[in-house]
């Protein structure tokens, strides 16, 4: 049958999820992803319907979420 080794998914002592600052930024990225997706749908709908006021409001709402997502992704990985 060959040699048998115990299954090891991660080296001993390592954690699956990052902790401290990296873990917090990663969690912020994940938390900002859902509202950003919803705002993006509203923004694209407003652009297609040429609703200028709605485009400005959804753009202003989505921009901070986008910044949080980008920073969270870059710092959290």
Steps between C-alpha positions, in 0.01 A plus 500: 500500500790737549584735782229661710536854633263694727296764318619853570309791351714773655834484674471466876459831677361682197151641501260465212374859529724800560471674835564849634510786248506278192197310622308819575572645155402172337172499693434862397555404138248220529247716685525780242459265204124440534390864539739599221346242270152631573607861447675399178176351367313821588777713345501308173120513485508877554762540227296294254183699577698826485377606844762759587401556864490128578834450326664765717352362823588140431846600384555698821375207706702239314833682490581464874399134485732450204788664689439277804489193277823584316691585819359195677600275214852640471574508873311181584684274261 
